[in-house]
Amino acid sequence: DIHMTQSPSSLSASVGDRVTMTCRASQSVRNYLYWYQQKPGNAPKLLIYVASYLESGVPSRFSGSGSGTDFTLTISNLQPDDFATYYCQQAYSGPPTFGGGTKVEIK
Amino acid sequence: EVQLLESGGGLVQPGGSLRLSCAASGFTFSYYDMTWVRQIPGRGLESVSVISASGSNAYYADSVKGRFTISRDNSRNMVHLQMSSLRVEDTAVYYCANSKGGYDSWSGYSDYWGQGTLLTVSS
């Protein structure tokens, strides 16, 4: 199975900050990398597909980059609604696997 | 509006069995592979099983292989997860979701998710 590692596991930030988190795959997943946002008590919500494409309806302050084994999710101008946990997932080789998550907390 | 509504969760003793169901609406169900993803409360996400759109192929995580069976009824827009020989470590919220766009036949990502149903395995 492909192992996905996210860092940091948590971070504290303020409204208006630019936030960056990373996801590393144990082997190349090409660009089959997806980012989700999850809030407590809710299902994950797809934000980014194929590493860098913004899902419909997702604010443009979210952006994704990377290919191969190293990927980044950036939130520019952090908003109160963005405080949540973010997961990456690879869809290159089954079983699909998720990273451990990055929790974005209010500073 | 896309809806996935899970049901069937609850409390079961170790070694017991339970069937989860997921009712889909608002999209062409028979076009999509479907998956069950679980989340231990406060922890990360684990793909448990995937079933192909036709129902002819199914894949399982090693942790549930031989104990869980996924099935679907395209005439009723339903997907099920039959779970047996349940263990304490199966305790989790189980999400039903679609699965699409993967490179190989059992990888995929999800843009439709249910709200989840909680399975608790405890004596």
Interface residues (C-beta under 8 A of the other chain):
Chain A: R30 Y32 Y34 N42 A43 P44 K45 L46 Y49 V50 E55 Y87 Q89 Q90 A91 Y92 S93 G94 P95 P96 T97 F98 G99 G100 G101
Chain B: T35 G44 L45 E46 S47 V50 Y59 A61 Y95 A97 S99 G101 G102 Y103 D104 S105 W106 S107 G108 Y109 S110 D111 W113 G114 Q115 G116
